[in-house]
Amino acid sequence: GALALRPRQQTALPGAVHTNLPVPCQSKINDETYDCEDDHAEIDPNLPGTYRITVSAWPYLDAEFTYEN
C-alpha cells in the first residue's frame, strides 16, 4: 500500500532492433501503436525520415527513442 517509484525499462535501440523490451508492451511509432509479445522487435519503416518511438509497459516508465531512416 506504499507509494513506490516506477522502474526504468532496460529497453535499448541499437540500430534498427529494440532489445530488452518488457513483455508484454506497446510500441508507438509516430501515431501508430503496436502490441509487442516478444523481448525484441525490429523497426522496419518503409519511408525515409525521423520516427519517434515510445515503448509503454506498466509499471515501467515509458522509454522514448528517435530513429532516423
mmCIF file as Biopython writes it, N, C-alpha, C and O atoms, coordinates in Angstrom:
data_model
#
loop_
_atom_site.group_PDB
_atom_site.id
_atom_site.type_symbol
_atom_site.label_atom_id
_atom_site.label_alt_id
_atom_site.label_comp_id
_atom_site.label_asym_id
_atom_site.label_entity_id
_atom_site.label_seq_id
_atom_site.pdbx_PDB_ins_code
_atom_site.Cartn_x
_atom_site.Cartn_y
_atom_site.Cartn_z
_atom_site.occupancy
_atom_site.B_iso_or_equiv
_atom_site.auth_seq_id
_atom_site.auth_asym_id
_atom_site.pdbx_PDB_model_num
ATOM 1   N N  . GLY A ? 1  ? 0.776  -1.191  0.000   1.0 0.0 1  A 1 
ATOM 2   C CA . GLY A ? 1  ? 0.000  0.000   0.000   1.0 0.0 1  A 1 
ATOM 3   C C  . GLY A ? 1  ? 0.829  1.273   0.000   1.0 0.0 1  A 1 
ATOM 4   O O  . GLY A ? 1  ? 0.258  2.363   0.040   1.0 0.0 1  A 1 
ATOM 5   N N  . ALA A ? 2  ? 2.165  1.179   -0.044  1.0 0.0 2  A 1 
ATOM 6   C CA . ALA A ? 2  ? 3.002  2.376   -0.032  1.0 0.0 2  A 1 
ATOM 7   C C  . ALA A ? 2  ? 3.320  2.808   -1.462  1.0 0.0 2  A 1 
ATOM 8   O O  . ALA A ? 2  ? 3.370  1.983   -2.375  1.0 0.0 2  A 1 
ATOM 9   N N  . LEU A ? 3  ? 3.532  4.102   -1.640  1.0 0.0 3  A 1 
ATOM 10  C CA . LEU A ? 3  ? 3.946  4.608   -2.946  1.0 0.0 3  A 1 
ATOM 11  C C  . LEU A ? 3  ? 5.367  4.170   -3.255  1.0 0.0 3  A 1 
ATOM 12  O O  . LEU A ? 3  ? 6.215  4.100   -2.366  1.0 0.0 3  A 1 
ATOM 13  N N  . ALA A ? 4  ? 5.617  3.876   -4.519  1.0 0.0 4  A 1 
ATOM 14  C CA . ALA A ? 4  ? 6.959  3.481   -4.944  1.0 0.0 4  A 1 
ATOM 15  C C  . ALA A ? 4  ? 7.241  4.109   -6.304  1.0 0.0 4  A 1 
ATOM 16  O O  . ALA A ? 4  ? 6.323  4.349   -7.089  1.0 0.0 4  A 1 
ATOM 17  N N  . LEU A ? 5  ? 8.501  4.371   -6.572  1.0 0.0 5  A 1 
ATOM 18  C CA . LEU A ? 5  ? 8.894  4.888   -7.877  1.0 0.0 5  A 1 
ATOM 19  C C  . LEU A ? 5  ? 8.731  3.803   -8.928  1.0 0.0 5  A 1 
ATOM 20  O O  . LEU A ? 5  ? 8.982  2.628   -8.660  1.0 0.0 5  A 1 
ATOM 21  N N  . ARG A ? 6  ? 8.310  4.199   -10.129 1.0 0.0 6  A 1 
ATOM 22  C CA . ARG A ? 6  ? 8.205  3.246   -11.229 1.0 0.0 6  A 1 
ATOM 23  C C  . ARG A ? 6  ? 9.607  2.938   -11.745 1.0 0.0 6  A 1 
ATOM 24  O O  . ARG A ? 6  ? 10.418 3.851   -11.895 1.0 0.0 6  A 1 
ATOM 25  N N  . PRO A ? 7  ? 9.909  1.664   -12.021 1.0 0.0 7  A 1 
ATOM 26  C CA . PRO A ? 7  ? 11.250 1.308   -12.503 1.0 0.0 7  A 1 
ATOM 27  C C  . PRO A ? 7  ? 11.473 1.754   -13.944 1.0 0.0 7  A 1 
ATOM 28  O O  . PRO A ? 7  ? 10.527 1.892   -14.718 1.0 0.0 7  A 1 
ATOM 29  N N  . ARG A ? 8  ? 12.738 1.977   -14.289 1.0 0.0 8  A 1 
ATOM 30  C CA . ARG A ? 8  ? 13.125 2.310   -15.660 1.0 0.0 8  A 1 
ATOM 31  C C  . ARG A ? 8  ? 13.182 1.027   -16.477 1.0 0.0 8  A 1 
ATOM 32  O O  . ARG A ? 8  ? 13.544 -0.031  -15.963 1.0 0.0 8  A 1 
ATOM 33  N N  . GLN A ? 9  ? 12.830 1.126   -17.734 1.0 0.0 9  A 1 
ATOM 34  C CA . GLN A ? 9  ? 12.969 -0.003  -18.653 1.0 0.0 9  A 1 
ATOM 35  C C  . GLN A ? 9  ? 14.440 -0.198  -19.002 1.0 0.0 9  A 1 
ATOM 36  O O  . GLN A ? 9  ? 15.238 0.736   -18.920 1.0 0.0 9  A 1 
ATOM 37  N N  . GLN A ? 10 ? 14.786 -1.406  -19.386 1.0 0.0 10 A 1 
ATOM 38  C CA . GLN A ? 10 ? 16.128 -1.708  -19.886 1.0 0.0 10 A 1 
ATOM 39  C C  . GLN A ? 10 ? 16.130 -1.742  -21.407 1.0 0.0 10 A 1 
ATOM 40  O O  . GLN A ? 10 ? 17.101 -2.193  -22.016 1.0 0.0 10 A 1 
ATOM 41  N N  . THR A ? 11 ? 15.054 -1.271  -22.025 1.0 0.0 11 A 1 
ATOM 42  C CA . THR A ? 11 ? 14.913 -1.279  -23.477 1.0 0.0 11 A 1 
ATOM 43  C C  . THR A ? 11 ? 16.017 -0.456  -24.138 1.0 0.0 11 A 1 
ATOM 44  O O  . THR A ? 11 ? 16.369 0.624   -23.663 1.0 0.0 11 A 1 
ATOM 45  N N  . ALA A ? 12 ? 16.552 -0.975  -25.227 1.0 0.0 12 A 1 
ATOM 46  C CA . ALA A ? 12 ? 17.597 -0.280  -25.981 1.0 0.0 12 A 1 
ATOM 47  C C  . ALA A ? 12 ? 17.232 -0.329  -27.464 1.0 0.0 12 A 1 
ATOM 48  O O  . ALA A ? 12 ? 16.427 -1.157  -27.889 1.0 0.0 12 A 1 
ATOM 49  N N  . LEU A ? 13 ? 17.828 0.562   -28.235 1.0 0.0 13 A 1 
ATOM 50  C CA . LEU A ? 13 ? 17.606 0.581   -29.681 1.0 0.0 13 A 1 
ATOM 51  C C  . LEU A ? 13 ? 18.949 0.676   -30.400 1.0 0.0 13 A 1 
ATOM 52  O O  . LEU A ? 13 ? 19.308 1.725   -30.934 1.0 0.0 13 A 1 
ATOM 53  N N  . PRO A ? 14 ? 19.701 -0.462  -30.405 1.0 0.0 14 A 1 
ATOM 54  C CA . PRO A ? 14 ? 20.946 -0.454  -31.178 1.0 0.0 14 A 1 
ATOM 55  C C  . PRO A ? 14 ? 20.625 -0.730  -32.647 1.0 0.0 14 A 1 
ATOM 56  O O  . PRO A ? 14 ? 20.179 -1.826  -32.987 1.0 0.0 14 A 1 
ATOM 57  N N  . GLY A ? 15 ? 20.844 0.239   -33.503 1.0 0.0 15 A 1 
ATOM 58  C CA . GLY A ? 15 ? 20.499 0.071   -34.912 1.0 0.0 15 A 1 
ATOM 59  C C  . GLY A ? 15 ? 19.001 0.099   -35.094 1.0 0.0 15 A 1 
ATOM 60  O O  . GLY A ? 15 ? 18.338 1.018   -34.613 1.0 0.0 15 A 1 
ATOM 61  N N  . ALA A ? 16 ? 18.452 -0.891  -35.780 1.0 0.0 16 A 1 
ATOM 62  C CA . ALA A ? 16 ? 17.015 -0.929  -36.066 1.0 0.0 16 A 1 
ATOM 63  C C  . ALA A ? 16 ? 16.278 -1.991  -35.263 1.0 0.0 16 A 1 
ATOM 64  O O  . ALA A ? 16 ? 15.165 -2.373  -35.625 1.0 0.0 16 A 1 
ATOM 65  N N  . VAL A ? 17 ? 16.883 -2.476  -34.170 1.0 0.0 17 A 1 
ATOM 66  C CA . VAL A ? 17 ? 16.257 -3.530  -33.373 1.0 0.0 17 A 1 
ATOM 67  C C  . VAL A ? 17 ? 16.120 -3.076  -31.926 1.0 0.0 17 A 1 
ATOM 68  O O  . VAL A ? 17 ? 17.106 -2.721  -31.281 1.0 0.0 17 A 1 
ATOM 69  N N  . HIS A ? 18 ? 14.880 -3.089  -31.418 1.0 0.0 18 A 1 
ATOM 70  C CA . HIS A ? 18 ? 14.664 -2.852  -29.995 1.0 0.0 18 A 1 
ATOM 71  C C  . HIS A ? 18 ? 15.039 -4.130  -29.247 1.0 0.0 18 A 1 
ATOM 72  O O  . HIS A ? 18 ? 14.638 -5.221  -29.651 1.0 0.0 18 A 1 
ATOM 73  N N  . THR A ? 19 ? 15.791 -4.006  -28.179 1.0 0.0 19 A 1 
ATOM 74  C CA . THR A ? 19 ? 16.139 -5.165  -27.366 1.0 0.0 19 A 1 
ATOM 75  C C  . THR A ? 19 ? 15.702 -4.913  -25.924 1.0 0.0 19 A 1 
ATOM 76  O O  . THR A ? 19 ? 15.473 -3.771  -25.525 1.0 0.0 19 A 1 
ATOM 77  N N  . ASN A ? 20 ? 15.591 -5.979  -25.159 1.0 0.0 20 A 1 
ATOM 78  C CA . ASN A ? 20 ? 15.203 -5.928  -23.744 1.0 0.0 20 A 1 
ATOM 79  C C  . ASN A ? 20 ? 13.844 -5.273  -23.525 1.0 0.0 20 A 1 
ATOM 80  O O  . ASN A ? 20 ? 13.646 -4.558  -22.543 1.0 0.0 20 A 1 
ATOM 81  N N  . LEU A ? 21 ? 12.906 -5.520  -24.443 1.0 0.0 21 A 1 
ATOM 82  C CA . LEU A ? 21 ? 11.553 -4.997  -24.263 1.0 0.0 21 A 1 
ATOM 83  C C  . LEU A ? 21 ? 10.875 -5.709  -23.103 1.0 0.0 21 A 1 
ATOM 84  O O  . LEU A ? 21 ? 11.049 -6.916  -22.941 1.0 0.0 21 A 1 
ATOM 85  N N  . PRO A ? 22 ? 10.098 -4.982  -22.283 1.0 0.0 22 A 1 
ATOM 86  C CA . PRO A ? 22 ? 9.291  -5.666  -21.270 1.0 0.0 22 A 1 
ATOM 87  C C  . PRO A ? 22 ? 8.158  -6.407  -21.988 1.0 0.0 22 A 1 
ATOM 88  O O  . PRO A ? 22 ? 7.620  -5.910  -22.978 1.0 0.0 22 A 1 
ATOM 89  N N  . VAL A ? 23 ? 7.801  -7.577  -21.500 1.0 0.0 23 A 1 
ATOM 90  C CA . VAL A ? 23 ? 6.762  -8.390  -22.143 1.0 0.0 23 A 1 
ATOM 91  C C  . VAL A ? 23 ? 5.573  -8.494  -21.204 1.0 0.0 23 A 1 
ATOM 92  O O  . VAL A ? 23 ? 5.738  -8.907  -20.056 1.0 0.0 23 A 1 
ATOM 93  N N  . PRO A ? 24 ? 4.385  -8.134  -21.655 1.0 0.0 24 A 1 
ATOM 94  C CA . PRO A ? 24 ? 4.023  -7.502  -22.917 1.0 0.0 24 A 1 
ATOM 95  C C  . PRO A ? 24 ? 4.239  -5.995  -22.840 1.0 0.0 24 A 1 
ATOM 96  O O  . PRO A ? 24 ? 4.406  -5.433  -21.758 1.0 0.0 24 A 1 
ATOM 97  N N  . CYS A ? 25 ? 4.232  -5.354  -23.998 1.0 0.0 25 A 1 
ATOM 98  C CA . CYS A ? 25 ? 4.357  -3.898  -24.043 1.0 0.0 25 A 1 
ATOM 99  C C  . CYS A ? 25 ? 3.666  -3.383  -25.294 1.0 0.0 25 A 1 
ATOM 100 O O  . CYS A ? 25 ? 3.210  -4.156  -26.137 1.0 0.0 25 A 1 
ATOM 101 N N  . GLN A ? 26 ? 3.600  -2.074  -25.395 1.0 0.0 26 A 1 
ATOM 102 C CA . GLN A ? 26 ? 3.097  -1.424  -26.596 1.0 0.0 26 A 1 
ATOM 103 C C  . GLN A ? 26 ? 4.178  -0.493  -27.109 1.0 0.0 26 A 1 
ATOM 104 O O  . GLN A ? 26 ? 4.821  0.217   -26.335 1.0 0.0 26 A 1 
ATOM 105 N N  . SER A ? 27 ? 4.371  -0.501  -28.411 1.0 0.0 27 A 1 
ATOM 106 C CA . SER A ? 27 ? 5.340  0.371   -29.054 1.0 0.0 27 A 1 
ATOM 107 C C  . SER A ? 27 ? 4.580  1.321   -29.966 1.0 0.0 27 A 1 
ATOM 108 O O  . SER A ? 27 ? 3.879  0.892   -30.883 1.0 0.0 27 A 1 
ATOM 109 N N  . LYS A ? 28 ? 4.724  2.606   -29.708 1.0 0.0 28 A 1 
ATOM 110 C CA . LYS A ? 28 ? 4.062  3.610   -30.532 1.0 0.0 28 A 1 
ATOM 111 C C  . LYS A ? 28 ? 5.107  4.247   -31.429 1.0 0.0 28 A 1 
ATOM 112 O O  . LYS A ? 28 ? 6.077  4.834   -30.950 1.0 0.0 28 A 1 
ATOM 113 N N  . ILE A ? 29 ? 4.902  4.125   -32.734 1.0 0.0 29 A 1 
ATOM 114 C CA . ILE A ? 29 ? 5.812  4.704   -33.715 1.0 0.0 29 A 1 
ATOM 115 C C  . ILE A ? 29 ? 5.040  5.810   -34.417 1.0 0.0 29 A 1 
ATOM 116 O O  . ILE A ? 29 ? 4.073  5.556   -35.136 1.0 0.0 29 A 1 
ATOM 117 N N  . ASN A ? 30 ? 5.490  7.053   -34.191 1.0 0.0 30 A 1 
ATOM 118 C CA . ASN A ? 30 ? 4.748  8.237   -34.607 1.0 0.0 30 A 1 
ATOM 119 C C  . ASN A ? 30 ? 3.326  8.129   -34.055 1.0 0.0 30 A 1 
ATOM 120 O O  . ASN A ? 30 ? 3.156  8.279   -32.845 1.0 0.0 30 A 1 
ATOM 121 N N  . ASP A ? 31 ? 2.314  7.883   -34.850 1.0 0.0 31 A 1 
ATOM 122 C CA . ASP A ? 31 ? 0.944  7.826   -34.337 1.0 0.0 31 A 1 
ATOM 123 C C  . ASP A ? 31 ? 0.321  6.434   -34.403 1.0 0.0 31 A 1 
ATOM 124 O O  . ASP A ? 31 ? -0.877 6.286   -34.159 1.0 0.0 31 A 1 
ATOM 125 N N  . GLU A ? 32 ? 1.108  5.417   -34.726 1.0 0.0 32 A 1 
ATOM 126 C CA . GLU A ? 32 ? 0.623  4.039   -34.799 1.0 0.0 32 A 1 
ATOM 127 C C  . GLU A ? 32 ? 1.083  3.262   -33.577 1.0 0.0 32 A 1 
ATOM 128 O O  . GLU A ? 32 ? 2.256  3.338   -33.210 1.0 0.0 32 A 1 
ATOM 129 N N  . THR A ? 33 ? 0.183  2.514   -32.934 1.0 0.0 33 A 1 
ATOM 130 C CA . THR A ? 33 ? 0.518  1.715   -31.761 1.0 0.0 33 A 1 
ATOM 131 C C  . THR A ? 33 ? 0.506  0.241   -32.119 1.0 0.0 33 A 1 
ATOM 132 O O  . THR A ? 33 ? -0.410 -0.243  -32.784 1.0 0.0 33 A 1 
ATOM 133 N N  . TYR A ? 34 ? 1.549  -0.477  -31.665 1.0 0.0 34 A 1 
ATOM 134 C CA . TYR A ? 34 ? 1.700  -1.901  -31.941 1.0 0.0 34 A 1 
ATOM 135 C C  . TYR A ? 34 ? 1.862  -2.656  -30.622 1.0 0.0 34 A 1 
ATOM 136 O O  . TYR A ? 34 ? 2.600  -2.214  -29.742 1.0 0.0 34 A 1 
ATOM 137 N N  . ASP A ? 35 ? 1.177  -3.791  -30.483 1.0 0.0 35 A 1 
ATOM 138 C CA . ASP A ? 35 ? 1.354  -4.655  -29.322 1.0 0.0 35 A 1 
ATOM 139 C C  . ASP A ? 35 ? 2.575  -5.531  -29.534 1.0 0.0 35 A 1 
ATOM 140 O O  . ASP A ? 35 ? 2.775  -6.066  -30.624 1.0 0.0 35 A 1 
ATOM 141 N N  . CYS A ? 36 ? 3.395  -5.681  -28.498 1.0 0.0 36 A 1 
ATOM 142 C CA . CYS A ? 36 ? 4.618  -6.494  -28.565 1.0 0.0 36 A 1 
ATOM 143 C C  . CYS A ? 36 ? 4.517  -7.621  -27.554 1.0 0.0 36 A 1 
ATOM 144 O O  . CYS A ? 36 ? 4.220  -7.383  -26.384 1.0 0.0 36 A 1 
ATOM 145 N N  . GLU A ? 37 ? 4.759  -8.834  -27.992 1.0 0.0 37 A 1 
ATOM 146 C CA . GLU A ? 37 ? 4.738  -10.000 -27.117 1.0 0.0 37 A 1 
ATOM 147 C C  . GLU A ? 37 ? 6.106  -10.679 -27.030 1.0 0.0 37 A 1 
ATOM 148 O O  . GLU A ? 37 ? 6.229  -11.751 -26.437 1.0 0.0 37 A 1 
ATOM 149 N N  . ASP A ? 38 ? 7.134  -10.058 -27.619 1.0 0.0 38 A 1 
ATOM 150 C CA . ASP A ? 38 ? 8.495  -10.589 -27.590 1.0 0.0 38 A 1 
ATOM 151 C C  . ASP A ? 38 ? 9.401  -9.590  -26.885 1.0 0.0 38 A 1 
ATOM 152 O O  . ASP A ? 38 ? 9.027  -8.433  -26.695 1.0 0.0 38 A 1 
ATOM 153 N N  . ASP A ? 39 ? 10.592 -10.035 -26.498 1.0 0.0 39 A 1 
ATOM 154 C CA . ASP A ? 39 ? 11.534 -9.134  -25.828 1.0 0.0 39 A 1 
ATOM 155 C C  . ASP A ? 39 ? 12.410 -8.363  -26.808 1.0 0.0 39 A 1 
ATOM 156 O O  . ASP A ? 39 ? 13.342 -7.668  -26.404 1.0 0.0 39 A 1 
ATOM 157 N N  . HIS A ? 40 ? 12.101 -8.490  -28.118 1.0 0.0 40 A 1 
ATOM 158 C CA . HIS A ? 40 ? 12.829 -7.740  -29.144 1.0 0.0 40 A 1 
ATOM 159 C C  . HIS A ? 40 ? 11.881 -7.444  -30.303 1.0 0.0 40 A 1 
ATOM 160 O O  . HIS A ? 40 ? 10.913 -8.173  -30.517 1.0 0.0 40 A 1 
ATOM 161 N N  . ALA A ? 41 ? 12.157 -6.381  -31.045 1.0 0.0 41 A 1 
ATOM 162 C CA . ALA A ? 41 ? 11.344 -6.021  -32.206 1.0 0.0 41 A 1 
ATOM 163 C C  . ALA A ? 41 ? 12.198 -5.233  -33.181 1.0 0.0 41 A 1 
ATOM 164 O O  . ALA A ? 41 ? 12.998 -4.387  -32.779 1.0 0.0 41 A 1 
ATOM 165 N N  . GLU A ? 42 ? 12.026 -5.514  -34.463 1.0 0.0 42 A 1 
ATOM 166 C CA . GLU A ? 42 ? 12.783 -4.804  -35.497 1.0 0.0 42 A 1 
ATOM 167 C C  . GLU A ? 42 ? 11.962 -3.638  -36.020 1.0 0.0 42 A 1 
ATOM 168 O O  . GLU A ? 42 ? 10.766 -3.771  -36.283 1.0 0.0 42 A 1 
ATOM 169 N N  . ILE A ? 43 ? 12.615 -2.501  -36.167 1.0 0.0 43 A 1 
ATOM 170 C CA . ILE A ? 43 ? 11.983 -1.332  -36.764 1.0 0.0 43 A 1 
ATOM 171 C C  . ILE A ? 43 ? 12.230 -1.436  -38.261 1.0 0.0 43 A 1 
ATOM 172 O O  . ILE A ? 43 ? 13.379 -1.519  -38.695 1.0 0.0 43 A 1 
ATOM 173 N N  . ASP A ? 44 ? 11.168 -1.433  -39.051 1.0 0.0 44 A 1 
ATOM 174 C CA . ASP A ? 44 ? 11.309 -1.585  -40.496 1.0 0.0 44 A 1 
ATOM 175 C C  . ASP A ? 44 ? 10.446 -0.559  -41.216 1.0 0.0 44 A 1 
ATOM 176 O O  . ASP A ? 44 ? 9.471  -0.926  -41.872 1.0 0.0 44 A 1 
ATOM 177 N N  . PRO A ? 45 ? 10.789 0.727   -41.104 1.0 0.0 45 A 1 
ATOM 178 C CA . PRO A ? 45 ? 9.992  1.741   -41.785 1.0 0.0 45 A 1 
ATOM 179 C C  . PRO A ? 45 ? 10.192 1.676   -43.294 1.0 0.0 45 A 1 
ATOM 180 O O  . PRO A ? 45 ? 11.287 1.384   -43.776 1.0 0.0 45 A 1 
ATOM 181 N N  . ASN A ? 46 ? 9.122  1.950   -44.031 1.0 0.0 46 A 1 
ATOM 182 C CA . ASN A ? 46 ? 9.220  1.864   -45.486 1.0 0.0 46 A 1 
ATOM 183 C C  . ASN A ? 46 ? 9.558  3.203   -46.134 1.0 0.0 46 A 1 
ATOM 184 O O  . ASN A ? 46 ? 9.791  3.264   -47.341 1.0 0.0 46 A 1 
ATOM 185 N N  . LEU A ? 47 ? 9.587  4.264   -45.352 1.0 0.0 47 A 1 
ATOM 186 C CA . LEU A ? 47 ? 9.906  5.582   -45.898 1.0 0.0 47 A 1 
ATOM 187 C C  . LEU A ? 47 ? 11.057 6.212   -45.131 1.0 0.0 47 A 1 
ATOM 188 O O  . LEU A ? 47 ? 11.176 6.000   -43.924 1.0 0.0 47 A 1 
ATOM 189 N N  . PRO A ? 48 ? 11.906 6.980   -45.800 1.0 0.0 48 A 1 
ATOM 190 C CA . PRO A ? 48 ? 12.957 7.683   -45.080 1.0 0.0 48 A 1 
ATOM 191 C C  . PRO A ? 48 ? 12.347 8.762   -44.202 1.0 0.0 48 A 1 
ATOM 192 O O  . PRO A ? 48 ? 11.281 9.301   -44.501 1.0 0.0 48 A 1 
ATOM 193 N N  . GLY A ? 49 ? 13.032 9.061   -43.127 1.0 0.0 49 A 1 
ATOM 194 C CA . GLY A ? 49 ? 12.554 10.114  -42.235 1.0 0.0 49 A 1 
ATOM 195 C C  . GLY A ? 49 ? 12.933 9.842   -40.800 1.0 0.0 49 A 1 
ATOM 196 O O  . GLY A ? 49 ? 13.676 8.905   -40.507 1.0 0.0 49 A 1 
ATOM 197 N N  . THR A ? 50 ? 12.420 10.663  -39.911 1.0 0.0 50 A 1 
ATOM 198 C CA . THR A ? 50 ? 12.670 10.534  -38.485 1.0 0.0 50 A 1 
ATOM 199 C C  . THR A ? 50 ? 11.418 9.975   -37.824 1.0 0.0 50 A 1 
ATOM 200 O O  . THR A ? 50 ? 10.313 10.465  -38.062 1.0 0.0 50 A 1 
ATOM 201 N N  . TYR A ? 51 ? 11.590 8.956   -37.000 1.0 0.0 51 A 1 
ATOM 202 C CA . TYR A ? 51 ? 10.482 8.290   -36.331 1.0 0.0 51 A 1 
ATOM 203 C C  . TYR A ? 51 ? 10.632 8.449   -34.825 1.0 0.0 51 A 1 
ATOM 204 O O  . TYR A ? 51 ? 11.701 8.189   -34.272 1.0 0.0 51 A 1 
ATOM 205 N N  . ARG A ? 52 ? 9.567  8.874   -34.166 1.0 0.0 52 A 1 
ATOM 206 C CA . ARG A ? 52 ? 9.542  8.983   -32.707 1.0 0.0 52 A 1 
ATOM 207 C C  . ARG A ? 52 ? 8.882  7.717   -32.170 1.0 0.0 52 A 1 
ATOM 208 O O  . ARG A ? 52 ? 7.764  7.377   -32.558 1.0 0.0 52 A 1 
ATOM 209 N N  . ILE A ? 53 ? 9.583  7.022   -31.273 1.0 0.0 53 A 1 
ATOM 210 C CA . ILE A ? 53 ? 9.126  5.732   -30.764 1.0 0.0 53 A 1 
ATOM 211 C C  . ILE A ? 53 ? 8.995  5.813   -29.251 1.0 0.0 53 A 1 
ATOM 212 O O  . ILE A ? 53 ? 9.907  6.269   -28.562 1.0 0.0 53 A 1 
ATOM 213 N N  . THR A ? 54 ? 7.842  5.362   -28.736 1.0 0.0 54 A 1 
ATOM 214 C CA . THR A ? 54 ? 7.612  5.298   -27.297 1.0 0.0 54 A 1 
ATOM 215 C C  . THR A ? 54 ? 7.208  3.878   -26.951 1.0 0.0 54 A 1 
ATOM 216 O O  . THR A ? 54 ? 6.266  3.339   -27.532 1.0 0.0 54 A 1 
ATOM 217 N N  . VAL A ? 55 ? 7.918  3.263   -26.002 1.0 0.0 55 A 1 
ATOM 218 C CA . VAL A ? 55 ? 7.596  1.920   -25.529 1.0 0.0 55 A 1 
ATOM 219 C C  . VAL A ? 55 ? 6.955  2.059   -24.158 1.0 0.0 55 A 1 
ATOM 220 O O  . VAL A ? 55 ? 7.530  2.663   -23.253 1.0 0.0 55 A 1 
ATOM 221 N N  . SER A ? 56 ? 5.740  1.487   -24.008 1.0 0.0 56 A 1 
ATOM 222 C CA . SER A ? 56 ? 4.994  1.572   -22.757 1.0 0.0 56 A 1 
ATOM 223 C C  . SER A ? 56 ? 4.698  0.181   -22.221 1.0 0.0 56 A 1 
ATOM 224 O O  . SER A ? 56 ? 4.311  -0.718  -22.968 1.0 0.0 56 A 1 
ATOM 225 N N  . ALA A ? 57 ? 4.886  0.015   -20.910 1.0 0.0 57 A 1 
ATOM 226 C CA . ALA A ? 57 ? 4.560  -1.244  -20.234 1.0 0.0 57 A 1 
ATOM 227 C C  . ALA A ? 57 ? 4.470  -0.963  -18.741 1.0 0.0 57 A 1 
ATOM 228 O O  . ALA A ? 57 ? 5.472  -0.639  -18.104 1.0 0.0 57 A 1 
ATOM 229 N N  . TRP A ? 58 ? 3.272  -1.086  -18.185 1.0 0.0 58 A 1 
ATOM 230 C CA . TRP A ? 58 ? 3.095  -0.865  -16.755 1.0 0.0 58 A 1 
ATOM 231 C C  . TRP A ? 58 ? 3.810  -1.954  -15.980 1.0 0.0 58 A 1 
ATOM 232 O O  . TRP A ? 58 ? 3.685  -3.110  -16.383 1.0 0.0 58 A 1 
ATOM 233 N N  . PRO A ? 59 ? 4.527  -1.709  -14.938 1.0 0.0 59 A 1 
ATOM 234 C CA . PRO A ? 59 ? 4.646  -0.471  -14.159 1.0 0.0 59 A 1 
ATOM 235 C C  . PRO A ? 59 ? 5.856  0.372   -14.564 1.0 0.0 59 A 1 
ATOM 236 O O  . PRO A ? 59 ? 6.186  1.338   -13.876 1.0 0.0 59 A 1 
ATOM 237 N N  . TYR A ? 60 ? 6.520  0.023   -15.665 1.0 0.0 60 A 1 
ATOM 238 C CA . TYR A ? 60 ? 7.745  0.726   -16.063 1.0 0.0 60 A 1 
ATOM 239 C C  . TYR A ? 60 ? 7.454  2.136   -16.566 1.0 0.0 60 A 1 
ATOM 240 O O  . TYR A ? 60 ? 6.363  2.414   -17.065 1.0 0.0 60 A 1 
ATOM 241 N N  . LEU A ? 61 ? 8.426  3.010   -16.432 1.0 0.0 61 A 1 
ATOM 242 C CA . LEU A ? 61 ? 8.364  4.320   -17.065 1.0 0.0 61 A 1 
ATOM 243 C C  . LEU A ? 61 ? 8.432  4.123   -18.573 1.0 0.0 61 A 1 
ATOM 244 O O  . LEU A ? 61 ? 9.049  3.166   -19.042 1.0 0.0 61 A 1 
ATOM 245 N N  . ASP A ? 62 ? 7.813  5.006   -19.332 1.0 0.0 62 A 1 
ATOM 246 C CA . ASP A ? 62 ? 7.904  4.924   -20.794 1.0 0.0 62 A 1 
ATOM 247 C C  . ASP A ? 62 ? 9.349  5.155   -21.229 1.0 0.0 62 A 1 
ATOM 248 O O  . ASP A ? 62 ? 10.076 5.944   -20.626 1.0 0.0 62 A 1 
ATOM 249 N N  . ALA A ? 63 ? 9.746  4.454   -22.282 1.0 0.0 63 A 1 
ATOM 250 C CA . ALA A ? 63 ? 11.066 4.666   -22.894 1.0 0.0 63 A 1 
ATOM 251 C C  . ALA A ? 63 ? 10.838 5.339   -24.233 1.0 0.0 63 A 1 
ATOM 252 O O  . ALA A ? 63 ? 9.991  4.898   -25.010 1.0 0.0 63 A 1 
ATOM 253 N N  . GLU A ? 64 ? 11.585 6.406   -24.518 1.0 0.0 64 A 1 
ATOM 254 C CA . GLU A ? 64 ? 11.406 7.156   -25.754 1.0 0.0 64 A 1 
ATOM 255 C C  . GLU A ? 64 ? 12.699 7.139   -26.568 1.0 0.0 64 A 1 
ATOM 256 O O  . GLU A ? 64 ? 13.802 7.258   -26.035 1.0 0.0 64 A 1 
ATOM 257 N N  . PHE A ? 65 ? 12.517 6.984   -27.888 1.0 0.0 65 A 1 
ATOM 258 C CA . PHE A ? 65 ? 13.637 6.898   -28.810 1.0 0.0 65 A 1 
ATOM 259 C C  . PHE A ? 65 ? 13.327 7.699   -30.068 1.0 0.0 65 A 1 
ATOM 260 O O  . PHE A ? 65 ? 12.164 7.932   -30.396 1.0 0.0 65 A 1 
ATOM 261 N N  . THR A ? 66 ? 14.369 8.112   -30.762 1.0 0.0 66 A 1 
ATOM 262 C CA . THR A ? 66 ? 14.228 8.712   -32.083 1.0 0.0 66 A 1 
ATOM 263 C C  . THR A ? 66 ? 15.041 7.842   -33.033 1.0 0.0 66 A 1 
ATOM 264 O O  . THR A ? 66 ? 16.211 7.555   -32.780 1.0 0.0 66 A 1 
ATOM 265 N N  . TYR A ? 67 ? 14.410 7.425   -34.128 1.0 0.0 67 A 1 
ATOM 266 C CA . TYR A ? 67 ? 15.076 6.573   -35.113 1.0 0.0 67 A 1 
ATOM 267 C C  . TYR A ? 67 ? 15.060 7.317   -36.453 1.0 0.0 67 A 1 
ATOM 268 O O  . TYR A ? 67 ? 14.015 7.789   -36.901 1.0 0.0 67 A 1 
ATOM 269 N N  . GLU A ? 68 ? 16.227 7.410   -37.076 1.0 0.0 68 A 1 
ATOM 270 C CA . GLU A ? 68 ? 16.320 8.057   -38.387 1.0 0.0 68 A 1 
ATOM 271 C C  . GLU A ? 68 ? 16.626 7.022   -39.438 1.0 0.0 68 A 1 
ATOM 272 O O  . GLU A ? 68 ? 17.587 6.262   -39.322 1.0 0.0 68 A 1 
ATOM 273 N N  . ASN A ? 69 ? 15.798 6.998   -40.470 1.0 0.0 69 A 1 
ATOM 274 C CA . ASN A ? 69 ? 15.939 6.032   -41.546 1.0 0.0 69 A 1 
ATOM 275 C C  . ASN A ? 69 ? 16.514 6.723   -42.763 1.0 0.0 69 A 1 
ATOM 276 O O  . ASN A ? 69 ? 16.717 6.085   -43.797 1.0 0.0 69 A 1 
#
